Amino acid sequence: MATRSKWQHLATEAVNPRSRGIDALTPEEIVEVMMLDNRRVLAAVQREKMRVARGAALMADAVLKGGRLIFAGAGTSGRLGVLEAAELPPTFGINPQTARAIMAGGPAAVHRAKEGVEDDYREGQRAMRKLHPTRDDVAVAISASGITPFVRGAVAAARASKTGIIGITCDARSELKDLADIPIVLAVGPEVIAGSTRLKAGTATKVVLNMLTTAAMVRAGKTYGNLMVDVKSNSDKLRDRARRIIGSVTGLGYDDADALLRRARWNVKAAILMQETGVTLATAQSRLRVEPRLRQLLGGR
């Protein structure tokens, strides 16, 4: 006798009544159905905004203490975690070791789906243990269904190391609600294509990841106002942005900003501190090692 499906009760597997006849629609009608359906994304995120804020505070504290942000997921959820970890260093100037990601199937699964790897609980444990998580780190466990064995294994390993855990899921009955210190449940409802969580579930998850990491980095002093003062100026575009940031903060013209940045070895924060307080590069760097938040070093202005 066939056993009862353990997936059929999941919100992420439900059939969306609004798209039952989608294969008979024109492209314009399909797009309209999807647009209307995507309205549920921001509503779902809105309901969880307080937990997102708590998660961001936890992540900011970890970064300020020298801890790491470790994203764990499988399939679409895993790729979103990999993307987040990859984009944080160039955007906010953090060490690449500060943002890590583990994904079911390893790096190869980022570019090509590998079937069955998400079902390996022990591999999730092993992947997390290889990173030697500590109580100073934060693990972000991402699973739309909330029952993915690889993610549960990664969470178990993180919990054993006293690592703080943020869980992101799209099912209100998810086990992640009990396993995570801060569970974020994105009730987006059934997908336009039943079970395809790269759609609303993936979009809502990406919105939350953007909010978590951006708010955390802002709180950790990686911006001054809304300017990327920790940007790595390693391309023509980013060096141009650095000059414009200097101009915006200090009032210097483009050429003078360039000269200042060269003296500061393209360290935007140090350049601003040098200009605004008259200190040397060495002193600016020393102060920033102790207090990375530029506004505090400028007396709150």
Contacts in CASP RR format, 6 or more apart in sequence:
PFRMAT RR
TARGET T0000
AUTHOR 0000-0000-0000
METHOD contacts of the structure
MODEL  1
MATRSKWQHLATEAVNPRSRGIDALTPEEIVEVMMLDNRRVLAAVQREKM
RVARGAALMADAVLKGGRLIFAGAGTSGRLGVLEAAELPPTFGINPQTAR
AIMAGGPAAVHRAKEGVEDDYREGQRAMRKLHPTRDDVAVAISASGITPF
VRGAVAAARASKTGIIGITCDARSELKDLADIPIVLAVGPEVIAGSTRLK
AGTATKVVLNMLTTAAMVRAGKTYGNLMVDVKSNSDKLRDRARRIIGSVT
GLGYDDADALLRRARWNVKAAILMQETGVTLATAQSRLRVEPRLRQLLGG
R
6 147 0 8 1.000
7 13 0 8 1.000
7 145 0 8 1.000
7 147 0 8 1.000
9 173 0 8 1.000
10 145 0 8 1.000
10 147 0 8 1.000
10 171 0 8 1.000
11 170 0 8 1.000
11 171 0 8 1.000
11 172 0 8 1.000
11 187 0 8 1.000
11 189 0 8 1.000
11 190 0 8 1.000
12 144 0 8 1.000
12 145 0 8 1.000
12 170 0 8 1.000
12 171 0 8 1.000
12 189 0 8 1.000
12 190 0 8 1.000
12 191 0 8 1.000
12 195 0 8 1.000
12 197 0 8 1.000
12 201 0 8 1.000
13 145 0 8 1.000
13 190 0 8 1.000
13 194 0 8 1.000
13 195 0 8 1.000
14 189 0 8 1.000
14 190 0 8 1.000
14 194 0 8 1.000
15 190 0 8 1.000
15 194 0 8 1.000
16 37 0 8 1.000
16 189 0 8 1.000
16 190 0 8 1.000
16 191 0 8 1.000
16 192 0 8 1.000
16 194 0 8 1.000
18 33 0 8 1.000
18 36 0 8 1.000
18 37 0 8 1.000
18 192 0 8 1.000
19 33 0 8 1.000
19 37 0 8 1.000
19 192 0 8 1.000
19 193 0 8 1.000
22 30 0 8 1.000
22 33 0 8 1.000
22 192 0 8 1.000
22 193 0 8 1.000
25 33 0 8 1.000
33 192 0 8 1.000
34 192 0 8 1.000
34 199 0 8 1.000
37 191 0 8 1.000
37 192 0 8 1.000
37 199 0 8 1.000
37 200 0 8 1.000
38 200 0 8 1.000
38 203 0 8 1.000
40 188 0 8 1.000
40 189 0 8 1.000
40 200 0 8 1.000
41 188 0 8 1.000
41 200 0 8 1.000
41 203 0 8 1.000
41 204 0 8 1.000
41 207 0 8 1.000
42 207 0 8 1.000
44 170 0 8 1.000
44 186 0 8 1.000
44 187 0 8 1.000
44 188 0 8 1.000
44 189 0 8 1.000
44 204 0 8 1.000
45 52 0 8 1.000
45 186 0 8 1.000
45 204 0 8 1.000
45 207 0 8 1.000
45 208 0 8 1.000
45 211 0 8 1.000
47 187 0 8 1.000
48 184 0 8 1.000
48 185 0 8 1.000
48 186 0 8 1.000
48 208 0 8 1.000
51 182 0 8 1.000
51 183 0 8 1.000
51 184 0 8 1.000
52 184 0 8 1.000
52 208 0 8 1.000
52 211 0 8 1.000
52 212 0 8 1.000
52 215 0 8 1.000
53 215 0 8 1.000
54 182 0 8 1.000
55 138 0 8 1.000
55 166 0 8 1.000
55 182 0 8 1.000
55 184 0 8 1.000
55 212 0 8 1.000
55 216 0 8 1.000
56 211 0 8 1.000
56 212 0 8 1.000
56 213 0 8 1.000
56 215 0 8 1.000
56 216 0 8 1.000
56 219 0 8 1.000
57 216 0 8 1.000
57 219 0 8 1.000
58 138 0 8 1.000
58 164 0 8 1.000
58 166 0 8 1.000
58 181 0 8 1.000
58 182 0 8 1.000
59 69 0 8 1.000
59 138 0 8 1.000
59 140 0 8 1.000
59 166 0 8 1.000
59 212 0 8 1.000
59 213 0 8 1.000
59 216 0 8 1.000
60 215 0 8 1.000
60 216 0 8 1.000
60 217 0 8 1.000
60 219 0 8 1.000
60 220 0 8 1.000
62 68 0 8 1.000
62 69 0 8 1.000
62 136 0 8 1.000
62 137 0 8 1.000
62 138 0 8 1.000
63 69 0 8 1.000
63 94 0 8 1.000
63 98 0 8 1.000
63 216 0 8 1.000
63 217 0 8 1.000
63 220 0 8 1.000
64 220 0 8 1.000
64 292 0 8 1.000
65 136 0 8 1.000
66 98 0 8 1.000
66 136 0 8 1.000
67 98 0 8 1.000
67 134 0 8 1.000
67 136 0 8 1.000
67 137 0 8 1.000
67 138 0 8 1.000
68 97 0 8 1.000
68 98 0 8 1.000
68 99 0 8 1.000
68 100 0 8 1.000
68 131 0 8 1.000
68 133 0 8 1.000
68 136 0 8 1.000
68 137 0 8 1.000
68 138 0 8 1.000
69 85 0 8 1.000
69 88 0 8 1.000
69 98 0 8 1.000
69 99 0 8 1.000
69 100 0 8 1.000
69 137 0 8 1.000
69 138 0 8 1.000
69 140 0 8 1.000
69 213 0 8 1.000
69 216 0 8 1.000
70 100 0 8 1.000
70 101 0 8 1.000
70 102 0 8 1.000
70 128 0 8 1.000
70 131 0 8 1.000
70 133 0 8 1.000
70 137 0 8 1.000
70 138 0 8 1.000
70 139 0 8 1.000
70 140 0 8 1.000
70 158 0 8 1.000
70 163 0 8 1.000
71 78 0 8 1.000
71 80 0 8 1.000
71 81 0 8 1.000
71 82 0 8 1.000
71 84 0 8 1.000
71 85 0 8 1.000
71 99 0 8 1.000
71 100 0 8 1.000
71 101 0 8 1.000
71 102 0 8 1.000
71 139 0 8 1.000
71 140 0 8 1.000
71 142 0 8 1.000
71 209 0 8 1.000
72 78 0 8 1.000
72 81 0 8 1.000
72 101 0 8 1.000
72 102 0 8 1.000
72 103 0 8 1.000
72 124 0 8 1.000
72 127 0 8 1.000
72 128 0 8 1.000
72 139 0 8 1.000
72 140 0 8 1.000
72 141 0 8 1.000
72 142 0 8 1.000
72 150 0 8 1.000
72 151 0 8 1.000
72 154 0 8 1.000
72 155 0 8 1.000
72 158 0 8 1.000
73 81 0 8 1.000
73 102 0 8 1.000
73 103 0 8 1.000
73 104 0 8 1.000
73 141 0 8 1.000
73 142 0 8 1.000
73 143 0 8 1.000
73 148 0 8 1.000
73 150 0 8 1.000
73 151 0 8 1.000
73 154 0 8 1.000
74 103 0 8 1.000
74 104 0 8 1.000
74 105 0 8 1.000
74 117 0 8 1.000
74 118 0 8 1.000
74 143 0 8 1.000
74 148 0 8 1.000
74 150 0 8 1.000
74 151 0 8 1.000
75 103 0 8 1.000
75 104 0 8 1.000
75 109 0 8 1.000
75 113 0 8 1.000
75 118 0 8 1.000
76 144 0 8 1.000
76 197 0 8 1.000
76 198 0 8 1.000
76 201 0 8 1.000
76 202 0 8 1.000
76 205 0 8 1.000
77 142 0 8 1.000
77 143 0 8 1.000
77 144 0 8 1.000
77 148 0 8 1.000
77 151 0 8 1.000
77 168 0 8 1.000
77 197 0 8 1.000
77 202 0 8 1.000
77 205 0 8 1.000
78 101 0 8 1.000
78 103 0 8 1.000
78 104 0 8 1.000
78 142 0 8 1.000
79 103 0 8 1.000
79 110 0 8 1.000
80 142 0 8 1.000
80 202 0 8 1.000
80 205 0 8 1.000
80 206 0 8 1.000
80 209 0 8 1.000
81 101 0 8 1.000
81 103 0 8 1.000
81 140 0 8 1.000
81 142 0 8 1.000
81 209 0 8 1.000
82 101 0 8 1.000
82 103 0 8 1.000
82 110 0 8 1.000
84 99 0 8 1.000
84 101 0 8 1.000
84 140 0 8 1.000
84 209 0 8 1.000
84 213 0 8 1.000
85 99 0 8 1.000
85 100 0 8 1.000
85 101 0 8 1.000
86 99 0 8 1.000
86 101 0 8 1.000
88 94 0 8 1.000
88 98 0 8 1.000
88 99 0 8 1.000
88 213 0 8 1.000
88 217 0 8 1.000
89 95 0 8 1.000
89 96 0 8 1.000
89 98 0 8 1.000
89 99 0 8 1.000
89 232 0 8 1.000
90 231 0 8 1.000
90 232 0 8 1.000
90 238 0 8 1.000
91 217 0 8 1.000
91 228 0 8 1.000
91 231 0 8 1.000
92 217 0 8 1.000
92 222 0 8 1.000
92 223 0 8 1.000
92 228 0 8 1.000
92 230 0 8 1.000
92 231 0 8 1.000
93 222 0 8 1.000
93 230 0 8 1.000
93 231 0 8 1.000
93 232 0 8 1.000
94 217 0 8 1.000
94 222 0 8 1.000
94 230 0 8 1.000
100 131 0 8 1.000
102 124 0 8 1.000
102 127 0 8 1.000
102 128 0 8 1.000
102 130 0 8 1.000
102 131 0 8 1.000
102 154 0 8 1.000
103 109 0 8 1.000
103 110 0 8 1.000
104 114 0 8 1.000
104 116 0 8 1.000
104 117 0 8 1.000
104 118 0 8 1.000
104 120 0 8 1.000
104 123 0 8 1.000
104 124 0 8 1.000
104 148 0 8 1.000
104 150 0 8 1.000
104 151 0 8 1.000
105 114 0 8 1.000
105 117 0 8 1.000
105 123 0 8 1.000
106 117 0 8 1.000
106 127 0 8 1.000
108 114 0 8 1.000
109 117 0 8 1.000
117 123 0 8 1.000
117 150 0 8 1.000
118 148 0 8 1.000
118 149 0 8 1.000
118 150 0 8 1.000
118 151 0 8 1.000
119 149 0 8 1.000
119 150 0 8 1.000
120 149 0 8 1.000
120 150 0 8 1.000
121 149 0 8 1.000
121 150 0 8 1.000
121 152 0 8 1.000
121 153 0 8 1.000
121 156 0 8 1.000
122 153 0 8 1.000
123 150 0 8 1.000
124 149 0 8 1.000
124 150 0 8 1.000
124 151 0 8 1.000
124 153 0 8 1.000
124 154 0 8 1.000
124 157 0 8 1.000
125 153 0 8 1.000
125 154 0 8 1.000
125 156 0 8 1.000
125 157 0 8 1.000
126 157 0 8 1.000
127 150 0 8 1.000
127 154 0 8 1.000
128 139 0 8 1.000
128 153 0 8 1.000
128 154 0 8 1.000
128 155 0 8 1.000
128 157 0 8 1.000
128 158 0 8 1.000
129 157 0 8 1.000
132 161 0 8 1.000
133 139 0 8 1.000
133 157 0 8 1.000
133 158 0 8 1.000
133 161 0 8 1.000
133 163 0 8 1.000
134 161 0 8 1.000
134 162 0 8 1.000
134 163 0 8 1.000
135 161 0 8 1.000
135 162 0 8 1.000
135 163 0 8 1.000
135 164 0 8 1.000
137 158 0 8 1.000
137 161 0 8 1.000
137 163 0 8 1.000
137 164 0 8 1.000
138 163 0 8 1.000
138 164 0 8 1.000
138 165 0 8 1.000
138 166 0 8 1.000
139 154 0 8 1.000
139 155 0 8 1.000
139 158 0 8 1.000
139 163 0 8 1.000
139 164 0 8 1.000
139 165 0 8 1.000
139 166 0 8 1.000
140 165 0 8 1.000
140 166 0 8 1.000
140 167 0 8 1.000
140 168 0 8 1.000
140 209 0 8 1.000
140 212 0 8 1.000
141 151 0 8 1.000
141 154 0 8 1.000
141 155 0 8 1.000
141 158 0 8 1.000
141 165 0 8 1.000
141 166 0 8 1.000
141 167 0 8 1.000
141 168 0 8 1.000
141 176 0 8 1.000
141 179 0 8 1.000
141 180 0 8 1.000
142 151 0 8 1.000
142 167 0 8 1.000
142 168 0 8 1.000
142 169 0 8 1.000
142 205 0 8 1.000
142 209 0 8 1.000
143 151 0 8 1.000
143 152 0 8 1.000
143 167 0 8 1.000
143 168 0 8 1.000
143 169 0 8 1.000
143 174 0 8 1.000
143 176 0 8 1.000
144 169 0 8 1.000
144 170 0 8 1.000
144 171 0 8 1.000
144 197 0 8 1.000
144 201 0 8 1.000
144 202 0 8 1.000
144 205 0 8 1.000
145 169 0 8 1.000
145 170 0 8 1.000
145 171 0 8 1.000
145 174 0 8 1.000
145 197 0 8 1.000
146 152 0 8 1.000
146 169 0 8 1.000
146 170 0 8 1.000
146 171 0 8 1.000
146 174 0 8 1.000
146 175 0 8 1.000
146 176 0 8 1.000
147 171 0 8 1.000
147 174 0 8 1.000
147 175 0 8 1.000
151 176 0 8 1.000
152 175 0 8 1.000
152 179 0 8 1.000
155 165 0 8 1.000
155 167 0 8 1.000
155 176 0 8 1.000
155 179 0 8 1.000
155 180 0 8 1.000
156 179 0 8 1.000
158 164 0 8 1.000
158 165 0 8 1.000
159 165 0 8 1.000
159 179 0 8 1.000
164 181 0 8 1.000
165 179 0 8 1.000
165 180 0 8 1.000
165 181 0 8 1.000
165 182 0 8 1.000
166 180 0 8 1.000
166 181 0 8 1.000
166 182 0 8 1.000
166 183 0 8 1.000
166 184 0 8 1.000
166 212 0 8 1.000
167 176 0 8 1.000
167 179 0 8 1.000
167 180 0 8 1.000
167 182 0 8 1.000
167 183 0 8 1.000
167 184 0 8 1.000
168 176 0 8 1.000
168 184 0 8 1.000
168 186 0 8 1.000
168 205 0 8 1.000
168 208 0 8 1.000
168 209 0 8 1.000
169 176 0 8 1.000
169 177 0 8 1.000
169 183 0 8 1.000
169 184 0 8 1.000
169 185 0 8 1.000
169 186 0 8 1.000
170 185 0 8 1.000
170 186 0 8 1.000
170 187 0 8 1.000
170 188 0 8 1.000
170 189 0 8 1.000
170 197 0 8 1.000
170 200 0 8 1.000
170 201 0 8 1.000
170 204 0 8 1.000
170 205 0 8 1.000
171 185 0 8 1.000
172 185 0 8 1.000
172 187 0 8 1.000
174 183 0 8 1.000
174 185 0 8 1.000
176 183 0 8 1.000
177 183 0 8 1.000
177 185 0 8 1.000
184 208 0 8 1.000
186 201 0 8 1.000
186 204 0 8 1.000
186 205 0 8 1.000
186 208 0 8 1.000
188 200 0 8 1.000
188 201 0 8 1.000
188 204 0 8 1.000
189 200 0 8 1.000
191 197 0 8 1.000
191 199 0 8 1.000
191 200 0 8 1.000
191 201 0 8 1.000
192 199 0 8 1.000
192 200 0 8 1.000
193 199 0 8 1.000
217 223 0 8 1.000
218 225 0 8 1.000
220 292 0 8 1.000
220 293 0 8 1.000
221 230 0 8 1.000
221 292 0 8 1.000
221 293 0 8 1.000
221 294 0 8 1.000
221 295 0 8 1.000
222 228 0 8 1.000
222 229 0 8 1.000
222 230 0 8 1.000
222 292 0 8 1.000
223 229 0 8 1.000
223 230 0 8 1.000
224 249 0 8 1.000
224 269 0 8 1.000
224 272 0 8 1.000
224 294 0 8 1.000
224 295 0 8 1.000
225 295 0 8 1.000
227 245 0 8 1.000
227 248 0 8 1.000
227 249 0 8 1.000
228 241 0 8 1.000
228 245 0 8 1.000
228 268 0 8 1.000
229 245 0 8 1.000
229 249 0 8 1.000
229 268 0 8 1.000
229 269 0 8 1.000
229 272 0 8 1.000
229 294 0 8 1.000
230 268 0 8 1.000
230 269 0 8 1.000
231 238 0 8 1.000
231 241 0 8 1.000
231 242 0 8 1.000
231 245 0 8 1.000
231 268 0 8 1.000
232 238 0 8 1.000
233 239 0 8 1.000
233 241 0 8 1.000
233 242 0 8 1.000
233 261 0 8 1.000
233 266 0 8 1.000
233 268 0 8 1.000
239 261 0 8 1.000
239 266 0 8 1.000
242 257 0 8 1.000
242 261 0 8 1.000
242 266 0 8 1.000
242 268 0 8 1.000
243 254 0 8 1.000
243 257 0 8 1.000
243 258 0 8 1.000
243 261 0 8 1.000
244 254 0 8 1.000
244 257 0 8 1.000
245 268 0 8 1.000
246 252 0 8 1.000
246 257 0 8 1.000
246 260 0 8 1.000
246 261 0 8 1.000
246 268 0 8 1.000
246 271 0 8 1.000
246 272 0 8 1.000
246 275 0 8 1.000
247 253 0 8 1.000
247 254 0 8 1.000
247 257 0 8 1.000
249 272 0 8 1.000
249 276 0 8 1.000
250 257 0 8 1.000
250 260 0 8 1.000
250 272 0 8 1.000
250 275 0 8 1.000
250 276 0 8 1.000
252 260 0 8 1.000
252 275 0 8 1.000
257 271 0 8 1.000
260 271 0 8 1.000
260 274 0 8 1.000
260 275 0 8 1.000
261 267 0 8 1.000
261 268 0 8 1.000
261 271 0 8 1.000
263 271 0 8 1.000
263 274 0 8 1.000
263 281 0 8 1.000
264 270 0 8 1.000
264 271 0 8 1.000
264 274 0 8 1.000
264 281 0 8 1.000
264 284 0 8 1.000
265 281 0 8 1.000
267 281 0 8 1.000
267 284 0 8 1.000
267 285 0 8 1.000
269 284 0 8 1.000
269 288 0 8 1.000
269 292 0 8 1.000
269 294 0 8 1.000
270 281 0 8 1.000
270 284 0 8 1.000
270 285 0 8 1.000
270 288 0 8 1.000
271 284 0 8 1.000
272 294 0 8 1.000
272 298 0 8 1.000
273 279 0 8 1.000
273 284 0 8 1.000
273 287 0 8 1.000
273 288 0 8 1.000
273 294 0 8 1.000
273 297 0 8 1.000
273 298 0 8 1.000
274 280 0 8 1.000
274 281 0 8 1.000
274 284 0 8 1.000
276 298 0 8 1.000
277 284 0 8 1.000
277 297 0 8 1.000
277 298 0 8 1.000
279 287 0 8 1.000
287 297 0 8 1.000
288 294 0 8 1.000
288 297 0 8 1.000
291 297 0 8 1.000
295 301 0 8 1.000
END
